[in-house]
């Protein structure tokens, strides 16, 4: 292969700009990259605001899901939160150690656990809710008011569309 061929787009056979500026421009137009960066920024804002509880956004999602459906199995939590099975098991273990959750074997399946919030879990959830609203507001404040609701609709549409083909328990 000639050196010149290496700098051609394999789909169009057009010469590609391989400069550093072109690479940055490609990242600036990449949904996967931009969504990842937004997630990093949102996580940083969350961590800065949440304070001493050291609660993570995923732990908060688990607290909310369990609070709405006490007695969910960990498999149900995977479906409710979109967190992959092994990550969720690790999160639940850490939350059990923190005293935020309790789990018991289910009557229907002795291998499965039903998860409930402890009193401490309820306290942490109630304390976190206004902070999470503040974080959500701060994130959305980057957009004009008319675009905020549309962003939420668009994000939900992306999640629903991409999850339609995903296997149960598969990370979204």
N, C-alpha and C positions, 0 to 999 in steps of 0.2 A: 504494500500500500504506500503510495506516495505521501510525503509530508503534507502536501496540499489537501489530500483527501481526508486527513484526520480532522481538519477544521471545517468540514462540510456537514450540514444537517443531513442525517441519513434518510429522513422522510422526503425532503424537498431537493436534496443535493445542492442547495444554495450554500455559499460560503458563510460561515458563522463568525460573528464577532466574539473572539475568545478573550477580550480584555477584561480586566477586573471590573470595570464599570458595567460591562454587559452581564457579568455574573451577578452583580448586585441587582441589576434591573430584573434579571430572571427571578431572583428571590423575592423581589418586591411585587411580582406578579404571580407568585406561587401560593395558592390557597392553603396548602398543607403547612408551608413555612409561616405564613401570616397568622393562621389559626394557632399554631404552636407559640409564636411570639406573643399573641394576645393572651394565651393561657399562662405564659410565664409572667407577663406583666400583671395580669389579674391575680395570680398566686402571690406575687410580691406585695401587691396592695392588701390582699387578704391577710398575709402574715404580719404586715406592719400594723394593721388595725386590730387584729384579733386579741393581741395581748398575751397575758400569762397562761392562758389555757393551752397554748401551742396546738390548737385545733387546726386541722388541715381542711381544705375545701372538700376533699373526699370524705373525711370523717364527719363533717357537717352534713353532707348528703346522706350518709348512713344514719345519722341521728334523725334527720327529717323523715327519711323513708320508714324507719322503725317507729317513730312517733305516730305516723299516720296509719301504721299497720302492725301494732304490737303482736308478737308471736310469729312474724315472718321467718321462714327458714333462710339460711344463707343463700340457697339457690334462688329463692324469691328476691332476695336483696340484690343479687347479680342482675336479675331482670329489671328490677325497679330503678337501679342506679346506673346501669351500664358499665359498672366496674368489673373487670375480668375476675374470674373465680379465684385465682391464686392471690391476686392483690387484695381482693375483698377478705379472704381468709386471714391475711396478714393484718389488715386494718382492724378486723373484729378482734383478733388476738390482742393487739395493742390497746384497743378500747376496753377490753375485759380487764387488762392489767391496770388501766387508769380508773377502773370502777365506773365507767360510763354505760356499759352494757352488761347484761347477764344472759346466759343461754342455758336452755334445758333441752334434753332429748324430746323429740315430738312423740306423741302417742301413735301417730300414723306410721312413722318410720323411725325405728330405733337408731338408725345411722345418722339421721338429720337432727339439727339443732333449731329450736325456736328462739328467736332473739327478742329481748325486751330492754327498754331503757331502765336504768336504776334511778334512784332519786337524784344522784349526782349527774347522771346523763340528762335528766329533765332540767336540772338547774343550769348546766352548761348550755343546753339548747336554748333555753329562755334568754340567757345572757348573750348568746351569740347572735340571735335573730336581729336585734337592732344594728349590730355591727355589720352583719351580712347585708342588710338593706342599705347601709351607708356605703359599703364597698360596691354593691350593684349600682347605686346612684353615681358613685364616682366614676366607675367604668363607663356607664352610659352617658355621662356628662361630656364625653369627648365628641358626642354627636349632637347635631341640632335636635331639638325636641321632636320634630316630626319624623325623624329617621329612627328614633329609639325603638318604637313599637315595631317598625318594619324590620329592624335588625333581629329582634326577638323572633318574629315570625319566620324570617329567613333561616336563622340558626335552627329552629325547631324543624323546619322543612328539610334542611340538610341532614339532621340527625335521623329523622324518620325515613328519609329516602335511603340513606346509607345502611340503616339497620334492617331494612326489608330483606336484604339478602344475607345478613349475618346469621351465623349459627347461634343458638342459645348459649349464653355465657361468654360469647366472644366479645372482646373489647371493642367498643365503638370509638 
